[in-house]
Amino acid sequence: MTESQKQLVAPWDEHNQTLVSHVHPTDWANPEPAEKYNLVVIGAGTAGLVTAAGAAGLGAKVALIEQHLMGGDCLNVGCVPSKTIIRSSRAVADQNNASPLGVHPTSPPQVDFVSVMARMRKLRAQISPNDSAQRFKNLGVDVFLGAGRFKNDKEIEVDGKILKFKKAVIASGARALEPLVPGLSEAGFLTNETVFSLTEQPKRLAVIGGGPIGCELAQSFHRLGSEVTVLHKNAHLLDREDQEAADIIQKAFIKEKINLALNVTITRVEKNASGKTIHYTIDGKSQSVVVDEILIGAGRAPNVENLNLDAVHVRYDKRTGVKVNDHLKTTNPNIYAAGDVCMNWKFTHAADAAARIVIQNTLFCGRKKLSSLVMPWCTYTDPEIAHVGLYERDAHKAGFDTQTFVTHLKDVDRAITDGETDGFVKIHVKKGSDKILGATVVSKHAGDMISELTLAITAGVGLGKISGVIHPYPTQAEAIKRTADAFNRTRLTPKVKKVFSSFLKWTR
């Protein structure tokens, strides 16, 4: 393994050894290439894995190339490790917040950071066989470990071998973006690709970036015992989300005493005996904070280098990635792309959905479109923010007149009994109809709740019909039904109410 690979799987304990034995086995022997492949896929993250497995399952001859760890970000440095740590941090919060429920812990919770991280590595290793080289070999995929590079329009070179292809898919993903701040590189910093290798808890942690990654990890590390400062360039955390939703999260951070520095311009970073000093300005006034570690959560850069894309006439941008049309075809008609390397939606489930489009469009001359997808997403703070469809501002830009219906969790029985009343269900419909244009849910488990609304939009089920769907009582998801009930009440015009009232009097 290379030095960079070893850094991402530190420490070299039994759990990480198990992980590597599955996703980049050191004794792996690349197969002899087939005469020609129906599909060659570069990158074994979610997009690449789904493409390869799906195509092979349909009988195509497929090669899959991965130069680092199979499973990509999601398994190794993304969804799996982050949600494992988030779960531990929520256990701490549950104990700290138990007194209003009549449960008084005899002592403050004691966080064993070493055990938290060991549990994360253990569970990551436990899940890793799903993405392993051996599993995909068993599925009929020729797995090549090494750096893939286009040789010409019909060939890709990897580990000294030439793979001939009819179609190729670029699924090389993205990496953490390093801000151009003087002194940052010299001082050293963490990203989502290295933070999960920590074995010692940073007492003081600065998180640069108040987007989803930054907020999730900031709250988690704070709850686990670090003193956390979030530095964000804009005026509000999660500023791309619904404003009311983002307000709830920001207030939660303030309540938990996470330090927030907003409207920040970072000027330089210095390292000395006291720690790493971040110098920044707010409204022209100079300030600074001293920390032990700096975590970067401020954007992603597509992995487009070293693929020799120019040689195969594939257009790309180092900031936005490979250029694709709505069918995920690049500027070379025989080469497609999917996942973080080419899409604005940088989610595991988005990469999965895009891969399914690529399979149909490459193997069956399909015309499936990325724009036809209804894409939900969730930020796993506490509470969570989940969204699907259009925000109200985007609906207006698209020319829709909207009506918005909101149910606050403080009015939902189960949320009251759970003590989880900070949140809401907000649904936008096209004015004059029950067509759902978009929805935002803020709750402890918003990511689970949003799927009902995603299904409704996908299937063309209007908000009025959701009112007729029986929801178990009591659940927090009942907030969705109550929001639909609120819509249906608007259908009762004064004339209808008068007729109905007269009918009731007549039937008495």
C-alpha positions in Angstrom: 0.0 0.0 0.0 1.1 3.6 -0.6 1.8 6.0 2.3 -1.4 8.0 1.6 -3.4 4.7 1.8 -1.8 3.8 5.1 -2.7 7.3 6.5 -6.4 6.7 5.7 -6.4 3.4 7.5 -4.5 4.3 10.6 -4.1 3.0 13.2 -3.0 -0.4 11.8 -5.1 -2.4 14.3 -7.1 -5.6 13.7 -10.1 -3.7 12.5 -8.3 -1.7 9.8 -6.4 -4.8 8.8 -9.7 -6.5 8.2 -11.0 -3.5 6.3 -7.9 -3.5 4.0 -8.1 -7.3 3.5 -11.5 -6.7 1.9 -11.2 -3.4 0.0 -7.6 -3.4 -1.1 -6.1 -6.8 -0.3 -2.3 -6.6 -0.4 -2.0 -10.0 -2.1 -4.5 -9.2 -4.8 -3.5 -10.4 -8.3 -5.1 -8.4 -11.1 -6.6 -10.8 -13.7 -5.6 -11.0 -17.3 -7.8 -8.6 -19.3 -10.5 -10.0 -21.5 -10.4 -9.5 -25.2 -12.8 -6.6 -24.9 -15.2 -5.3 -22.2 -18.7 -4.1 -22.6 -18.0 -1.7 -19.8 -14.8 -0.5 -18.0 -15.5 1.5 -14.8 -12.9 3.8 -13.2 -13.5 4.1 -9.5 -15.0 1.7 -7.0 -17.1 4.1 -4.9 -20.8 3.9 -4.8 -21.3 4.9 -8.4 -18.7 2.6 -9.7 -19.7 -0.4 -7.6 -23.4 -0.1 -8.5 -22.6 0.3 -12.2 -20.2 -2.7 -12.2 -22.5 -5.0 -10.2 -25.6 -4.0 -12.2 -24.0 -4.4 -15.6 -22.4 -7.7 -14.7 -25.7 -9.0 -13.4 -27.2 -8.3 -16.8 -24.6 -10.4 -18.5 -22.1 -7.7 -19.6 -18.4 -8.2 -19.4 -17.2 -5.6 -16.9 -13.9 -4.4 -15.5 -13.7 -2.3 -12.4 -10.6 -0.2 -11.5 -9.8 1.2 -8.1 -6.4 2.7 -7.1 -7.2 3.2 -3.5 -9.9 1.6 -1.3 -13.0 -0.1 -2.7 -16.2 1.4 -1.2 -14.9 4.9 -1.8 -15.8 7.7 0.5 -19.1 6.3 1.8 -17.6 3.2 3.4 -14.1 4.4 4.3 -14.3 8.2 5.1 -17.9 9.2 4.8 -21.3 7.9 5.6 -20.3 4.8 7.6 -17.7 6.2 9.9 -19.4 9.5 10.4 -22.8 8.1 11.3 -21.2 5.6 13.7 -19.6 8.5 15.6 -22.8 10.5 15.4 -24.6 7.6 17.1 -22.1 7.7 20.0 -22.4 11.4 20.3 -26.2 11.1 20.5 -25.9 8.6 23.3 -24.0 11.3 25.3 -26.7 13.9 24.4 -29.5 11.6 25.5 -27.9 11.2 28.9 -27.2 14.9 29.3 -30.8 15.7 28.3 -32.5 13.0 30.4 -33.4 15.1 33.5 -36.6 16.6 31.9 -37.8 13.1 31.3 -37.5 12.3 35.0 -34.3 10.3 34.6 -31.4 11.7 36.6 -28.0 10.2 35.7 -26.0 9.6 38.9 -22.9 11.1 37.2 -22.1 12.9 34.0 -21.5 10.5 31.0 -17.9 9.5 30.7 -16.8 9.4 27.1 -14.1 7.0 26.1 -12.9 8.5 22.9 -10.5 5.6 22.1 -13.4 3.2 22.4 -15.7 5.4 20.3 -13.2 5.4 17.5 -12.4 1.6 17.9 -16.2 0.9 17.6 -16.3 2.9 14.4 -13.4 1.0 12.9 -14.9 -2.3 14.0 -18.3 -1.6 12.4 -16.7 -0.2 9.2 -14.7 -3.4 8.9 -17.8 -5.5 9.5 -19.6 -3.7 6.7 -16.7 -3.8 4.3 -17.3 -7.3 2.7 -20.2 -5.7 0.9 -17.8 -3.6 -1.2 -14.9 -6.1 -1.3 -12.8 -7.0 -4.2 -13.6 -10.7 -3.7 -17.3 -10.1 -3.7 -17.2 -8.3 -7.0 -15.0 -11.0 -8.5 -17.6 -13.5 -7.4 -20.2 -11.3 -9.2 -18.3 -11.8 -12.4 -16.5 -8.4 -12.4 -12.8 -8.3 -13.3 -11.3 -6.2 -10.5 -8.1 -4.3 -11.1 -6.4 -2.6 -8.3 -4.2 0.3 -9.5 -4.5 3.7 -11.2 -6.5 3.7 -14.4 -5.7 6.0 -17.2 -7.2 6.5 -20.7 -4.7 5.5 -23.4 -7.1 6.3 -26.3 -10.8 6.2 -27.2 -10.9 2.4 -26.9 -8.3 1.5 -24.2 -7.6 2.1 -20.6 -4.2 1.3 -19.0 -3.9 0.0 -15.4 -1.0 -1.7 -13.7 0.7 -2.2 -17.1 -2.3 -3.9 -18.6 -4.5 -2.7 -21.4 -8.2 -2.9 -21.1 -10.2 -2.6 -24.3 -13.7 -1.2 -24.0 -16.9 -0.5 -25.9 -18.1 1.9 -23.2 -16.3 3.4 -20.2 -17.6 5.1 -17.0 -15.7 7.7 -15.0 -16.7 7.3 -11.3 -13.5 8.6 -9.7 -15.3 10.6 -7.1 -14.1 13.7 -5.3 -11.9 14.7 -2.4 -11.9 17.4 0.4 -11.1 20.9 -0.9 -8.2 22.6 0.9 -8.9 26.4 1.5 -6.1 28.7 0.2 -5.2 30.1 3.6 -1.6 31.2 4.3 0.0 28.9 6.9 -2.7 26.2 6.9 -0.7 23.5 5.2 2.3 24.2 7.4 0.2 24.0 10.6 -1.6 20.8 9.4 -5.2 20.1 9.2 -7.8 17.3 9.1 -10.4 16.5 6.5 -13.2 13.9 6.4 -10.5 11.7 4.8 -8.2 11.8 7.9 -10.4 12.7 10.9 -11.5 9.1 11.3 -7.9 8.0 11.9 -7.8 10.0 15.2 -7.0 7.9 18.3 -6.6 10.9 20.6 -9.4 13.4 21.2 -8.6 17.0 20.3 -9.4 19.1 23.3 -9.9 22.2 21.1 -11.2 21.7 17.6 -11.8 24.3 14.9 -14.2 23.4 12.1 -13.9 25.5 9.0 -17.1 25.4 7.1 -20.7 25.5 8.3 -22.2 23.3 5.7 -23.5 19.7 6.2 -20.2 18.0 6.8 -18.9 20.7 9.1 -22.0 20.9 11.2 -22.4 17.1 11.6 -18.9 16.6 12.8 -18.8 19.8 14.8 -21.8 18.8 16.9 -20.5 15.2 17.3 -17.1 16.2 18.5 -18.5 18.8 20.8 -20.8 16.2 22.4 -17.9 13.8 22.7 -16.1 16.4 24.8 -14.1 18.6 22.5 -14.3 22.4 22.7 -15.5 23.2 19.2 -15.4 26.5 17.2 -17.1 26.6 13.9 -15.8 29.3 11.5 -18.2 29.9 8.6 -17.8 32.5 5.8 -21.5 33.3 5.6 -24.0 34.8 8.0 -25.8 31.6 9.0 -25.0 27.9 9.3 -26.5 25.6 6.6 -27.4 28.7 4.6 -28.4 26.7 1.5 -31.3 25.1 3.5 -34.7 26.4 4.3 -34.1 29.4 6.6 -36.5 28.3 9.3 -34.8 24.9 9.3 -31.3 26.3 9.5 -32.4 28.6 12.4 -33.4 25.5 14.5 -30.0 24.0 14.0 -28.1 27.2 14.7 -30.1 27.7 17.9 -29.4 24.1 18.9 -25.7 24.7 18.4 -25.8 27.9 20.6 -27.8 26.0 23.2 -25.2 23.3 23.3 -22.5 26.0 23.6 -20.7 25.3 20.4 -18.7 28.4 19.5 -19.8 30.1 16.3 -17.9 32.6 14.3 -19.9 33.7 11.3 -19.3 36.1 8.4 -15.6 35.1 8.8 -12.7 35.7 6.5 -9.7 33.6 7.6 -6.5 35.5 7.0 -3.8 33.1 8.2 -2.9 30.2 10.5 0.1 29.9 12.7 1.5 27.0 14.7 3.4 27.4 18.0 3.8 25.8 21.4 0.3 26.8 22.5 -1.4 25.2 19.5 -2.7 26.3 16.1 -3.8 29.9 15.9 -6.4 30.8 13.3 -6.5 34.5 12.6 -9.7 35.9 11.0 -11.8 39.0 10.6 -15.5 39.7 11.1 -16.7 43.0 9.7 -13.1 44.1 9.4 -12.3 43.4 13.1 -9.4 41.0 13.7 -9.9 38.0 16.0 -8.2 34.7 16.6 -8.8 31.3 18.2 -6.2 28.8 19.4 -6.9 25.1 18.8 -5.3 21.7 18.8 -6.7 20.5 15.5 -8.3 22.1 12.5 -11.0 20.2 10.5 -11.8 21.3 7.0 -15.4 20.9 6.0 -15.6 23.5 3.2 -16.3 21.8 -0.1 -15.2 19.0 -2.5 -12.9 18.9 -5.5 -13.5 16.3 -8.3 -10.9 13.7 -9.0 -10.2 14.5 -12.7 -6.4 14.6 -12.6 -4.2 11.8 -14.0 -7.0 10.2 -16.1 -5.6 11.6 -19.4 -9.1 13.0 -20.2 -7.7 15.4 -22.8 -6.5 12.5 -24.9 -10.0 11.1 -25.2 -11.7 14.5 -25.7 -13.6 14.5 -22.4 -14.2 18.0 -21.2 -13.8 18.7 -17.5 -13.3 21.5 -15.1 -11.0 21.1 -12.0 -13.6 22.8 -9.8 -16.9 21.3 -11.1 -15.7 18.1 -12.6 -16.4 16.1 -15.8 -18.9 17.7 -18.1 -21.9 15.5 -18.8 -25.3 15.9 -20.5 -28.6 14.9 -18.9 -28.0 11.3 -19.9 -24.6 11.4 -18.1 -22.7 11.1 -21.3 -19.4 13.0 -21.6 -18.2 14.9 -24.7 -16.9 11.5 -25.8 -20.0 9.5 -26.9 -18.4 6.2 -25.6 -17.6 7.5 -22.2 -20.0 8.3 -19.4 -19.6 9.6 -15.8 -21.5 9.3 -12.6 -21.2 10.3 -8.9 -19.3 13.1 -7.2 -16.9 13.5 -10.2 -19.6 15.1 -12.3 -22.7 15.8 -10.2 -23.9 18.6 -7.9 -25.7 16.0 -5.7 -22.8 14.6 -3.7 -24.7 11.9 -1.9 -24.3 8.1 -1.8 -27.9 7.6 -2.8 -27.5 10.1 -5.7 -24.5 8.2 -7.0 -26.5 4.9 -6.7 -29.4 6.4 -8.7 -27.0 7.9 -11.3 -25.3 4.5 -11.8 -28.6 2.9 -12.6 -29.1 5.5 -15.3 -25.6 4.8 -16.7 -26.3 1.1 -16.9 -29.4 1.6 -19.0 -27.9 4.3 -21.2 -24.6 2.5 -21.9 -25.8 -1.1 -22.4 -29.3 -0.5 -23.9 -28.9 2.8 -25.7 -31.3 4.2 -23.1 -32.4 7.8 -22.8 -32.8 8.0 -19.0 -32.2 11.5 -17.6 -30.6 12.7 -14.5 -33.0 15.6 -14.3 -35.9 13.1 -14.0 -34.8 12.0 -10.5 -36.6 13.1 -7.4 -33.6 13.5 -5.0 -34.0 13.7 -1.2 -31.2 14.5 1.1 -30.5 14.8 4.8 -28.1 16.6 7.1 -27.5 14.4 10.1 -27.3 17.0 12.8 -29.6 16.8 15.9 -32.3 17.5 14.9 -31.9 16.4 11.3 -32.8 18.4 8.3 -34.2 16.5 5.4 -35.4 18.0 2.1 -36.9 16.9 -1.3 -38.0 18.7 -4.4 -37.9 22.5 -4.6 -37.4 25.1 -1.9 -40.0 27.8 -2.0 -37.5 30.3 -3.4 -36.6 27.9 -6.2 -40.2 27.2 -7.0 -40.8 30.9 -7.4 -37.8 31.2 -9.7 -39.2 28.4 -11.8 -42.4 30.3 -12.2 -44.7 28.5 -9.7 -47.2 30.2 -7.5 -47.1 28.2 -4.3 -49.0 27.5 -1.1 -47.0 26.4 1.9 -48.4 24.2 4.8 -46.5 23.7 8.0 -47.1 21.5 11.0 -44.8 22.2 14.0 -43.7 19.3 16.1 -44.7 21.1 19.3 -48.3 20.4 18.1 -47.7 16.7 17.5 -48.5 14.3 20.4 -45.6 11.9 19.9 -43.1 14.7 19.6 -44.4 16.1 22.8 -44.1 12.8 24.7 -40.6 12.3 23.2 -39.5 15.7 24.3 -38.5 16.4 20.7 -40.6 19.5 19.8 -38.0 21.4 17.9 -38.9 20.9 14.3 -41.6 20.9 11.7 -42.9 19.5 8.5 -43.2 22.1 5.7 -44.7 21.2 2.3 -45.0 23.4 -0.7 -47.7 22.8 -3.3 -48.5 24.4 -6.6 -51.2 27.0 -5.9 -54.6 25.8 -7.0 -53.7 22.1 -6.8 -52.4 19.5 -4.4 -49.2 18.9 -6.5 -46.3 18.7 -4.1 -43.3 20.8 -5.3 -41.0 20.3 -2.3 -40.8 19.6 1.4 -38.5 20.1 4.3 -38.7 18.1 7.5 -36.8 19.0 10.7 -36.9 16.3 13.4 -34.8 13.8 15.3 -35.3 11.3 12.4 -36.1 13.6 9.5 -34.1 11.4 7.1 -36.6 8.5 7.7 -39.6 10.7 7.5 -38.8 12.4 4.1 -39.2 9.2 2.2 -43.0 9.3 2.3 -42.9 12.7 0.6 -40.3 11.6 -1.9 -42.5 8.7 -2.8 -45.5 11.0 -3.2 -43.6 13.3 -5.5 -42.2 10.4 -7.5 -45.6 8.7 -7.9 -47.5 11.9 -8.5 -49.5 11.5 -5.4 -51.0 14.9 -4.3 -50.9 16.3 -0.8 -54.7 15.9 -0.5 -54.4 12.1 -1.0 -51.9 11.8 1.8 -54.6 13.1 4.2 -56.4 9.8 3.5 -53.4 7.6 4.4 -53.8 6.2 7.9 -50.7 6.8 10.0 -50.0 4.9 13.2 -50.8 6.9 16.3 -48.7 8.2 18.0 -45.8 8.8 15.6 -43.9 11.9 14.7 -44.7 11.0 11.0 -48.2 11.9 11.8 -47.1 15.5 11.3 -47.1 14.7 7.5 -50.7 13.7 7.7 -51.7 16.7 9.7 -50.0 18.9 7.1 -52.1 17.2 4.4 -55.2 17.8 6.6 -54.4 21.5 6.7 -54.3 21.5 2.9 -57.6 19.8 2.6 -59.2 22.3 4.9 -58.4 25.1 2.4 -60.6 23.3 -0.1 -63.6 24.1 2.1 -64.6 27.4 0.5 -67.3 29.6 2.2 -69.8 28.3 -0.3 -69.0 24.7 0.3 -69.1 25.2 4.1 -72.5 26.9 3.8 -73.9 24.0 1.7 -72.4 21.4 4.1 -73.8 23.3 7.1 -77.3 23.4 5.5 -77.1 19.6 4.8 -76.2 18.9 8.4 -79.2 21.0 9.6 -81.5 19.1 7.2 -80.3 15.7 8.4 -80.9 16.4 12.1 
